[in-house]
Amino acid sequence: MPTLVFLEHHGDEIQKGALGVLAKAASLGDGDVGAVIAGAGARSLAAEAGTYGAAKVWACEDDEVSQPVPQPRVDVLAKVVEDGSYDTVLFANSVLAADVAAGLAARLDGGLNWDLTDVERRDGELVGKRLALQDSVYADVGWSGTPRLALFRAGSFDPKPTGGGEPDITDISTAYESYSTVVKLVSQDAEESSGPSIEDADVIVAGGRSLGSPDNFTLAEELAKALGGAVGATRAVVDAGWYPYSAQIGQTGKTVSPKLYVALGISGAIQHKVGMQSSGTIVAINKDPNAPIFEFSDLGVVGDVHEIVPKLTELVRQRRG
């Protein structure tokens, strides 16, 4: 059952989530796993894909895929699926990848399962796992035919190198549909930020409404800076306008799996838990001893974040200094 993984890249970097999906695909033991990279510099990134389990990499550097728009990539993937006889195509969720997956499913008349958190091989069949009932239970999902397409939540898999060797690299081009080249990206503005993103950070310091005000988010920012990490937020914080949506973690935000997750004034509702429960070590600071977050934290501190966090930040600075 040959599997293909779409590797989204920006600049000279393949997205962390895509590499995680590739490593997962390689671990299923379905034989040679293929990967496709479309865009400027695709061929130069192919060797890295081999490190994460790709036996074959299809690289497309056509002018039509130089911009981060989905439809030309649908044309490329449709060609690769046909040429490589792939019956399974996996994607790591992003705005671009979701559009490409939906377009490819429509083009190939394939089944698309989205928002998956895991996948496994069971009795020779591919079975996906998806959270249901407000993310309180896991549901098994499958496909009634081929090709099978799957879109995984961000942060579902850790991109661990598999020790693979140099992949077989094949340059590919295709005939693009007339409607695929109509859309042109006129300009692109990126939000200025410093430090790692919450998807890539090994340490995340997240704040909840118990911080009291948007100004008090400096507590989270200073601790994150001292730890070399990123700042996250709950949905309530984002809805209140205290912090940008890009930092939201949880059911309607991003799924993260850092090595260390520090929760400041976060109650630990199920909607937030599903976005960070796979973190390596979870530390919670909350003045409510009955806060649900203490049930799944590795270390819990009952106390006022306004008193504890400044002292903790200073201790971290002294230790790192």
Secondary structure by P-SEA (a helix, b strand, c coil): cbbbbbbbbccccccaaaaaaaaaaaaccccbbbbbbbccccccaaaaaaaacccbbbbbbcccccccccaaaaaaaaaaaaaacccbbbbcccaaaaaaaaaaaaaacbbbbcccccccccccbbbbbbbcccccbbbbbbbccccbbbbbcccccccccccccccbbbbbbbbcccccccccccccccccccccccccccbbbbbcccccccccaaaaaaaaaaacbbbbbcaaaaaaccccccccccccbbbbbccbbbbccccccaaaaaacccccbbbbbcccccccccccccccccccccccaaaaaaaaaaaac
